[in-house]
Amino acid sequence: ARIPDLVIFINGLPIAVFEFKSPTRENATIADAYAQIHDTYRQDIPKIFYYNQILVISDLLKARHGTVSSSYDFYSVWKGINSEGEKHKKMSELELLTKGLFEPQRLMDIIENFIVFEADAVKDATKFTKKMAMYNQYFGVNKAVDNTLRAVNGDKKIGVFWHTQGSGKSLSMVFYVNKIRKIPELKSPSVLFLTDRNDLDLQLYKTFLRTGYSTAKHAESIKDLADKISGAGAEVLFTLIQKFDMDKPLSLRNNFIVIADEAHRSEYALLAGNVRSVLPNAAFMGITGTPVELNNRNTRLVFGEHISEYPIDRSVADKVTVPIYYEGRLIPLHVLNQFIDEDLDKLVIEHPEDTKAMLRQKWARMEQVLGAKERVEMIVNDIVYHFNNRGLEGKAMIVTFSRKIAVEIYKLLSAHNHAPEAAVVISNNQQYQDEIQAELDNKELEKRFKNPDDPLKIAIVCDMWLTGFDVPFLHTMYLDKPLKGHTLMQAIARVNRRYKDKAGGLIVDYIGVAENLKKALAIYASDIQKQTLIPIEEIIAEMLKAYNDAKVFLGDLKYQEWKKLSPGRQSQLFQSAINIVLETDNKKQFLKAATRLYKLFCLAMPNHEANKIRNEIEFIESVRRGIIKFTLVEPIYIDKKTESAIKDLISKNIAAEGIIDIFSEHRKGKPEISILDEKFLKNVKNSRLKNLTLETYRKLLENDLRTKERSNIVRYRTLLEKLEEIIEEYENNIINSSKVIEQLIQLAREIRAADQAGDKLGLTLEEMAFYDAVAQGKKALKDKDIKLLVKELIKAIKRDVAIDWTHQEVIKARIRSNVKLILLRHQFSFEESNLLVEKIFKQAEFLYRDFEFQQLQLNETQI
């Protein structure tokens, strides 16, 4: 006979089964307890599971709970007795689970409201999986229910339900609706779910259908929505927020609950007014996988504060989601990087509205660079190599900059002999119907991609499928699109779902989003600052104080009537204001004060007090942006002749080993970059606005040197140190602005000479970097001998470099050893070799950190 270790009965029905393993036996684990229940008991004593609700496996220390349908990976830890944020360090997991989950009233609540059956959406809709809430869902939903009871007869703000992507928000909403429909005080409420995208709308709607809500209704049009709202009873409705284009109330009920998905988006705050006019007495709740930032006051005004917080770090710690790993496989853009790095980033941050046309123009140029034929070919070859060599069960997604590039990648993958089956998923694909899988619509592709047994392995997307798209066996995302913030986090979360023995998701970065990822993760950390809504009167007072603080930096400048001036006079006024700030050495303080002022102004508008000083604040904000534009790192501009040549050559000049020098096509030598051109230097020298010119030119030179430093540490770091010395002398008042400009001009000429040094010796940039290191270590060596030595060093180093080599001590030690042997063979002494090895190794790290293995092998054969 089979006898479980512990069975809990309610009115004679066995609703919970526990299986324990000894904590002192190494070969007896909770995995064995799982096998005992699911393999042995279910076969030998199946009747005990007829009424079962909860299964528990434990070794008396660790403890997990699940259902009869749960795979081992989906058994969950339970944390919390009265709330999710409690700390019980002295309590074992088993004790915490028992006290937190099996308190009689809570157990009945869970059985009644927090266990559902969900139909299989992919393979067989007649098969169901029994699912139970995790602790974060249980506590979070109950907080939402409590807030609902308060809000329906109060301020109508239920709050924001923030649980990270992949932690079961959709299912949490099913649990929420399960419970509120049974509460007498709410009198059979109607629930309306809002999204702003069709795919999210249908995903949530289908989740409710799969969990038994056959009466859930989906509004297909504005008229259909109006009819459903007017006649709504105790129903669950789904629609797009854009359909609220009505100008009169359709229901005055106060038990209408509106739930907005992805509520962190600022658009909801603007569109919520339309919903409020149709449902004036409704209570609002937001659900989101991303936190509402502290400065997003509008979202808080509509929905209220966070109800429940379940950030990404807790989700990973609880094994609700898998960790996400990062692999940088950047395609170096060298000179072309000036078009797509700091320039675009600052344009997005500092000029969000008034330069959208310029932004589109820049992006068009960026598409040319990212979509250059040989660059795309290199990425496709790398993806095929990478995907095939990972050897994992599952699928991958490629995120591209544009639909055009997505189609190009698809065509290359389709023609590749070793590539798995791929498909393009883009909106409005009629334009490319002759080039892609036109016989399949996106719904059919989604069905295929969500089937783990379907041979469709790679989806190529641009914007679609980056939010609200769940494929647990998606293990890799190849990212070639410059995402940031919420958008970046939502995209990478596609790979964080649990699946069988999936250890984690991988983001392969081809474009360089590492810094954006760090910034976004900082927002997502669980140590969230709390901030209640500040009364508008306090904001107005703070704004006026900030205005007084900021205008001090402009002295006696008369700018209040600036909008009445001609464009020419406005330009002069702005330049004067910028120069005043820079010559008083108050740039940092001014930028800080002006930034604070503008944020408060945005919060205060359209209050009449803010409107009264609107012109003045707009002027100060324009000055702030001007200073940033002139003094932060900017792209290096190219003269018109060269820029024209670039446009013609851009798709040709990305070679298999990376992007080649775009100027190499010019037979008469390289044209000069504008900031090093003598004509440009003359304009700098003769400028009237010395402080403004100084700051601008200093940053241009600094940007140029930092970009080049990676390619040649010895040569360009020396020049960078010289630049720092010049600026230090200026800041210490040893030299004035005119003198420092002269020194910067001289430094520019030295940079130009450094750029041309390799040409004179007949060396590539790569060879020149090692040439400088070797020449510095043994100056008596002849040029021809150094050249031979350099080629031998490069070949030896590249032979050992592999993927992620900078983190592998064995490879690093081997490279150092080989370099030293080569130096000794070329008559360097032990002392000279020891000093030189680290310099050469450091240069190798800078040059080859992001090179992938196949590229290095290709380069090696070419030396």
N, C-alpha and C positions, 0 to 999 in steps of 0.2 A: 504494500500500500504506500501511496505517496502522501506525505503530510507536510504542508507548508509550515515555515517557522512561526508565522503569526498571521491570523486572519481577523479582520475587524468586521463585525456584523452590525447591521441596523435593522431592527425588527425581524431578525432571523435571516436576513439576506447578506451574503458575503460580499461586501462592497470594496474591501481593500485586502491585498495580500502582500506580506513582507517576506523577503528571503534574505537571511543573514549569512555572512561568511566570517571566519575567524580573523581578527586583525593580526594574530601572531603567526599565521601560516602564510609564507611568501607566495605559495602557489594557489592560494584561495583569494580571489579578488571579487570586486563587485561585478566584473564582467562574467565571472563564473556564476554569480547569483542571477544575473540576467539570463544566462543560458539555462539555468535550472528552471526558471519560470517559463520562458518562452519555448524552449525545446522539449523539456521533460514534462512539466506540469500540464501544459496545454494539450499535450498528446495523451498523457495518462489519466488526468483528472479534468477533462474539459468543462464539466458542469460547474466547477467552482468559478469559472469566468463568465457564466451567463449573465450575472448581475454585477460583475466587477466594474468599478469606476477608477480605482487608483492602484498602481503597483509600486512597491518600494523595494529597492535593492540597497544593501548596506554591508559594510564590514565592521560595524559598530562605531566607526569614526567617520568615514565617508558615507554619504547617503544621497540617492537620486530617486526621483519619482517619474513615472510615466504611465502609459495606458497599454492595453493589449495590442494596440497598433504601433506603438513606438519602437523604432529601431534603437539599438544601444546608444548611438550617438545623440539621440533626441531625448534621452532621460536627463532630467534637469535637477539642478541644485535648488533648494528652497532657502531663501534668506529673509529673515524678519519674522517677528511674532506679531507686532502691532502695526509696523510700517516697514517700507522697503529700505529706509536709510539707517536702520538700527545697526549698532555694533555689538556683537556677542562673541568676543574673542575667546572667552573661557568655555564656550559651549561647543560641543561637537556638532558636526553637520546633522547627525541622526537626531540628537536632542532638539536642535533648532527646527528640523523638519517636523518632528512629532508635535512639538508645542505650537509651531506656526501653522501647520496644515491640518492637524487633526483635532483642534479645538472644536467641540461639537457644533456650535452655531456656524463657524466658518466652514466646516466640512459640508454642512447642509447647503450653505451658500454656493460652494464650489460645485457640488453635484447638480444643483438646480440651474445655475447660471453660467458656469465657467467650463463646461465640457460640451463639445460639439462633435458631430460627425461631418467630415468634409469629403465630397465626391472627388474622385481622380479626374482632373481636368484634361489630362493628356492622353492616357491610354484607354481607360474604361470608366465611364461615368457611373456605372452600376456598382463600382467598388468604392468603399468608404474607409477613411482613416479617422480613428477616434483621437481627438486632440483635447488637451487640457491646458488651462492657463498656467504660465510660469508665474513666479512670485511677483515680478515687476508688473506683469499684466494685471494680476489680481489686485494688488494694492493701488496701481494707477487707475484702473477702471473704477474701483470703489471711491477713490477721491473724486473722480469725474462725476460719479453719481451724486455724491454729497454736494458738490458744487452746483450741480444741475438743480437740485431741490432748493438751494439758496437763490440761484440766479433767476429762475422762472418768475418768481415774485419779487425780484430785486433789481439789480443793475443789468440783467440780461447777458452778463459776461461769465461764461462757465470757466474759461481759461484755455491754456494751450497744453496739449498732451504731447510732450516731446520724448519719443522713444526712437533711438537711432535706427537707421535703415537695416532691414533684415531681422529685426527683433519682434516682428509680428504685430505691427500696428493695425493692419486690416482685420486680423482676428480679434484684436483688442476691441475694435469697434463692434464686432459681432457680439462679444461678451457684454459690452456696454448696452447695446440695444436690447439684448436678452433681458437685462436686469431692469432697465427703466420702464419697459412696457408692462411690468408686473407691479409697479409701485402705485398704490391707490391715489396718492396725492397728485400724481401727474396726469391722471384721468386719460389713459390710453393716448400717449403723445404721438405726434407725427414727427418723423426724423427725415431731414433733407440733407443729403451729402452733396457738397459742391467740390468740383475740381476745375482746373483751367485748361486741361488737355484731354482729348478724347481717349488716349490710351489709359490714363489714370482713372478716368471716369468708368470705363468698361471694366478695368481690373477690379475696382472696389465693388462694382455692381455684381460681377461674376462671383466674387468671394462670398457675398451674401446668398446668391443662388445656390452655390455649391454646399453651403452649410444649412440648407433647409428653408431659406426664406423665399419660397416660391411666389409669394405675393409681392416681392420687391418690384418696384416699377421704375422704368427708365424713361425720362422725358426726351423725346426726339426732336422737338421744335419748341419755339416760343409759345405757340398756341397750345401745344400738348402740355407744356409745363404749366401754363395758366389753368388749364382744365384739371390737371392732376392736383394742383395746390388748392383750387377752389373746392374740389370734392374730396379732399383728403380726410381719411379717418385715421385709425391707428396703423399707419403705413410707413414704409421706408421708401423714400424717393431718391433718385440719383439724377444729376444733371450737370451741365457746364455753367459756371458763373456768368459767362458771356450771354447766356440766354435770358438774363434778367433785364429785359428791355421793355419794361412796363411802367406806367406812370400812376397806377392806382393800387391801393391795398387789395389783395385777393383773399386774405385771411387775417382775422383779428385775434385768433386764438393765442393764448399765452403759453400753451403747451406744445408749440411748434419749436423744434430744436434744429438749428442749422449747424452743420459740421463741415468745416472747410479743410480739405486735404492740402498738404504742403503750405500751411498757413504762414510760414516765415516770409513768403513773397510779399513784397510791398504792394503789389497790384490789388491784393485782396482788400487792403484798407480802402483803396479808392472805389472798388466795385461793390464793397459791402454796403455802401449807401444806397445802391440800387436795390439790393436785397431787402434792406431795412424798409424801404418805401413799400415793397410788396408784402412784407411780413413784419409790420411795425412792432408786434409784441413778442417776436421770436427771441429765444435765447441762443447765443452764438458760442461755439467751441471750435478751436483749431487743433488739428493734428499735424505733426511734422516729424520728419526724421532728422531735422537740423535745428539747432537752437535759434530762438529769436534773439538777435543781437541787442545789446543794451540800448543802442541809439535808434532802434526801430520802434519809435514811440507809436506810430500809427497802428501797427499790428496789435500792440498792447491795448490801445484804445478800443479796438473792435472786440478782441477776444478776452482780454484780461491777462493775468500772469500765468506762469507755468503751473500746471496742475501736478504733473509728474515728470520726473527727469530720469531718463535711462540712457546715459551717453555711451559712446563707442567703447571706452576702456572697460566699463563694467560689463558690457555685452560680451566682449572677448574673454574677460576673466571668468564669466559664468558659462563660457562655451556656448552661448546662444548664437554667436556668429564666430567665424574663424578669423584669425588675424590676417591683415593685408600686408604683403611684402612688396618691396620696391626694388626694381632693377633699372639702373640708368644705362641705356644703350644709345646715347645721344649721337646724332649725325652732326658733326662739327660744321658750322656754317661760315666760320672765319670772317672775312670782310663783309659778306652778305648779312652777317648777324646784326650789323648796324641797323638794318631795316626792321628786324623783328624782335629785338630784345627790349632794352630799356625804353626805346621810343614808344612802342605800342603799349607797353605796360603803363607808362606814365600818362599816355593819352587816355587810357581807360579810366585811370584813377582820378586824374586831375581835371579832366574835361568831359564829364559824362554826357552832357546834353548839347552844349553849343558848338561842338565840333564833330557831330556824327557824320557829316558828309566827308570830312577829312579822315575820320576813322575808317569809313568804308573804302576810301581811296587807298589808305595804308594797307587795309586787309587784302585788297585786290592785289597789291604788290606782294604781300606776304603769301598769298595763294600761289603766285608765280614761283616764288622761292621754294615753298614747301612741296609744290607739285611738279618741280623740275624733273624731267624724265628719268635721269640716272639716279637721282635721290630716291624717287619712288621705287625704282627697280631694286636699289640696294635694300630698302626697307622690306620689300616683299620677299627677297631672297633670305633676309635675316629672319623674318617671321616664319617662313617655311622651315628653315633650319632649326629655329628655336622651338617651335611647336612640335615638330616631329621628334626632336631629341629630348623633350621633357617626358614623353612617353606616358602621359597621364590620361586616365579615363576622364572624358569630359570635353568641354568646348571652350572657344575663345572668341573674343570680340575685338575688332579693330575700330578705333575711334579716329576719324579723319577730320581735317580742317574744313573741307567743303564736299558737297555732293559730287562735284567734278572729280576730285581726287579719289573719292570712294569708288567711283566707277572705274577709274584708271587702275586702282589696286585690284579690283575684281577681275578686270580683263587680264592682268598679269598673273594673278593666282590661277585663273582658269587655264592659262596657257602653260603653267609650270608643271613639269612632269611629276614632281614629288609633293605637290600641294594637296591638302585635303579639300573636300568640297566646301565651297564658300558661296555666300549670297550677299547682295547689297540690300540694305533696308533703309530707304530714304523716302521722304514725302515728295509728292508730285513727280513721280519717276517717269511720267510720260516722255519727258525730254530725252531720256536715255533708254527708252523701251527697246530700241534696236541693239543695245549694247549689253543689257543685263537680262536676268531671268524673267522676261516679260510674262511668261505663262503663269507665274505664281504671284499672287498678291501678297501684301504684307501679313495678312491674317494666316494664310497658308504657310508662309515662311516662319511665323511665330510658332505655329503648331509643330512644325518640323523641328525647329531649333529647341523647343522645350521637351522633345522626346529624346531621352539619352541614347536610345538605340538607333536613331536616325543618322545616316552618314553625313548630314549637313553639320560640319564641325566649326566653321568660322562665320560669324556675322560681321559685315562691314557697315558701320553706321556713321552718321554725322551728328544728328540731334536726337533721333528716335531711339527708344529703348534705353536711354540713359537715366530715366527715373521710373520708378514703379514697375520695373521689369524683373521678375524673379526666375532665375534659372539656377538651381542649387549646384549643378555640376559645371557651371561656368567657372573655370579656374584661372584664366589669364585674360587681361585686358592690355592690348597694345595701343598705347596712347600717343597720338601724333596731332594733338589739338591743344592749344594753350588755354586750359580751363583754370578756374580759380574759385575760392570760396565755396558757397553752397553747391554750385554746379559741379565743381571738382569732386567734392565729397559724395554727392549723390551718384556721380558716375562711377567712381571707384568702388562704391558699395555694391555694385553688381556682382563682384566676385567674393563677397564676404559671407555667403550663405553656407550653412552646413550641408554636407553630403557624404555619406558613407565614411571613408577614411581620409577625406579631404583635409589636409593639414593647414591650408591657408589659401588665400587668393594672391595672385601676383599681378602687379602693375609694371609693365615694361614701358619705360619712358623714352620716346624718341625725340622729344621736343624740349624737355627741360622744365618740368613742373615741380621739382623737388622743393624749391623755396616756397612756392604757392601752397604746397601740401603741408609744410611746416606751419605756415600761418593759419591755414584752415583748421588743422588739428588743434591749434591753441584755443580756438573758439569752442571746439568740441570736447574739451577736457571736462571732467566731472566737477572740478572745483569752480562752480559757476557763481559769479557775483550776483547777489540779490539786489534788485532795484525796484522799488515801488514807483507808481506813477507820480510824477512831480506836478503839483498844481500849476496851472498856466501862469498864475500871478508870479510865482517864484521864477519861472522860466523867463518871463518878461524882465524881471528885476535883474536876473543874471545876464540877460542879453544886453541891457543898457550899460551895466557895469563893464561887460566885455567890450562894448563899443568904445567906451571912454578909455579903456586900457589900450586898445588897438590904435586909435587915432593919434595917441601921443607920439607914436613912432614917425608920423608924417609931419610933425612940427607945425609950422605956420602955412603949409601948402593949402591953397584954396582949390578945393576939388568938389565942393558940394553941388555945383551947377555943371558938372562935367558932361552931362548928357546933352547940354545945349550947345556944346562946342562942335566945331567942324572935325571931321575925322583926323585931319592933320594936327590940329591943336590937341585933340584927345590923345594922340600918340605921343606928343611931346610931354603932356601932363603925366602919362603913365611912366615914361622914361625918367622923368624928374623924380617921381615918387619912388621908383625902384632905386635910383641912385642915392636918394636921401637915406633910405633904409640901409643900403650897403656901405655907405661911407661912414655911418655911425657904428658899424660893427654890431648891429642889433638884429641881424638876419634871423637867427634862431628864435629869439624872443618874439619878434614880429610874426613869424610864421606860426608859432604856437598860439599867440593871441588871436591872430586872424582866423585860424582854423576853428578855435573855440567859438569865436563870434559867429562864424557862418553856420556852424552846427546849431547853435542856440537860435539863430535867426530862422533856420528851416523848421525848427520845432515850434517857434512862436507864430509863424505865418499861418493864417492871414490876419492875425490880430492887428488892430489899427496902430498900436504903439510900434510894432515892427514895421508896418507899412510906411510910417512917417519917416523912418531913416533908411528906407529900402535903397535909395540911390547911393547914399554914402557907403552902406555895407557892400553893395555890388561893386563899388569902386575899390574898396579895400580888398575884396575877394579877387578882383582882377589883378591887383598889384601882387597879391600873394601868389597867384598862378603864374604871373609873369616872372617873379623871382625864382620860382621853382623851375620854370622853363629855361631860364637863363643860367641858373647856377647848379642844377642837378645834372647828373650824367646824361648827356644828349648824344644822339647818333652823330657820326662823322659825315658831313655832307660831301657829296661828290660833285665836281663841276659838271655843267650841262653836257659837254661833249662826251665825257666818260659815262654819264648817266644814260645817255642815248645808246652807247655801246653795250651797257649792261643789259638794257631791255632786249637787245637782239641776241645777246649771248647767254642770257640767264638760264634757259632750259638746257643748254649744251654744257655749261661749265661746272656741273656737279659730277665729278668723276667717280669711278667705282671705289676709290680709296677715300672718298670724302669730297668736299667741295674744293676745286682747284682755284688757283689765283685767277680772278676774273680779268686781270690785266695782262695775263701772259700772251693773249692773242695779239697784243700790240707789238709789232716788229721793231718799233723805234724806241723801245724802252717803256717803262711804266709811267703812266701819267701820274701827276702828283695829287694826292688827296687834298681837298681844298684847304684844310686848316694848316697844311704845311706849304702851301703855294706862296711864292714871294709876293704876289699881288694881294693875297689875303693878309699876309703878315704886315704889309704896308698899311692896309686899312685898319688893322688892329692898332698899330703904332700911332696913327693919326686920329684915333677916335677921341671925341670930346668927353664922353661919359666914361672916365677912366675906371671907376669902381665897377660899373656894370660890365665893361669890356674885360677887365681883369678876371672877375668871377667867371664869366662865360668862357673865356679862353683857357683859364686854368682847368676847368672841368672838361673841356674838349681834349686837352692834352692828357689829363689824367685818365680819361676814358680810353684814349688811344693806347696809352702805355699799359694799362691794366689788361686790355684785350691782347696786346702783343706779348706781355710778360710770360704768358703760358707757353708761347712758342719758343722763347729764348730767355730763360731766367737771368743768366749772367749779364747779357747786354742790356735788356730793358729794365731789369730791377735796378741797375746802377743809375739809369736815367730817371727812373721813378723816384729814387732816393734824392737825386739832385733836385727834382721838382719839389719834393717835400722840404728840402733845405731852403729853397728860394721862398716858398710860402711862409716858412717859419721865420725867416728874416723879416719878411713884410709884416707879419702879425706882431713881431716884437719891435716894430717901428724902426728897424735898422735901415730899411730902404723904403722909399715912397712908391706910390702906384705906378708912376711913370717909369721908374727904374725897374720895378718888378716886371713890367710889360716887356721892357727891353731884354731882360734875362729870359723870360718865357719865349720870346722870339728866337733867341740864340739856342735855347733848348730844342725848339721845334726844328731848327736846322740840324742839330745833332741827331734828332730822331730820324730825320729824313736820310741822313748819312748812314745811320744804322740799318735802315730799311734797305739801302742799296749795297750794303757790304757783301751780301751773299752773291749778288750779280757779278761783282768784280772778281770774286773767287771762283765763280762757276758752281756754286753750291745751292741746294734747295734750302728752304727755311728750316726744315727738319735737320739737315746736315749742318747748317750754320749754328744751330743751337748747341750741338755737341762740339763743334769746332771751337766755339768761344770757350767752352768749359775746359777743353783739352789745352788750348793755347794759353789759358791763364795758369794752368798747372805746370807747363814746361815751355817756357817762352823761347828756349834755344832750338826747339824743333822746327824744321823747315815746313813751309806750307804744304808741299806735295806729300810729305810724310804724315802730317796731321790729317790730310784728306783721306789717305788710305786707312789710317787708324780709325777715323770717324765712321767710314763705311763698314769696317769690321765690327765696331762697337754696335752700330745700329742693327746689323744682321744678327749678332749674338743676342741682343736684348729682345728683338722681335721673335726670335725662335722660342723663347721661354714664356712670353706673355700669353695669358689665356684669359678667359672670362673671369671677372672679379679678382684678378691677380693681385691687386693692391691690398687685399685682405687675406692673402695666403702667404704665411711666413716662409714656407718652404720655397716657393717660387722666388720671393724677394731675396732670400739668402743665396739662391742659385744665381740670380742675375748679378748680385754684388760679387760673388766669387768669380764668375766668368769675366766680368769687367776688370777685376783686379789681375787675373791671369793675362788678359790681353795687354794691359798696361805694362806689366812686368816683361812681357815678351817684346815690347817696343822700347825697351831700355829705360823705363821709369824705375826709380828706386822704390824701396818699400815705403819710405816716408812719403814720397810724392804720390805713390799709388793710393795709400791710405787716405790722404787728403782729397784726392780727386774722385775716388769711388762714390762718395756721398753726393758730390755735385752732379756727377753723371747720372746717378740713380734718381736724384730729385728731378732732374730734367726729364728723365724717362717717365716718371710718375705724372708729371704735368702733361706730357705729350700723348701718352698712351693709356691714360686712366679709363677713357670711355670707348676705346677701340674694341670691337668685337672680334672673335677669334678668326672667322673666315677672312675678314678684311686684312688682318695682320699676316695671315698666310699668303694672301694675294700679294701684298706689298713685299713680302720677303722674297718671293720669286722674281720680283722686278728689280731687286737691288743687284 
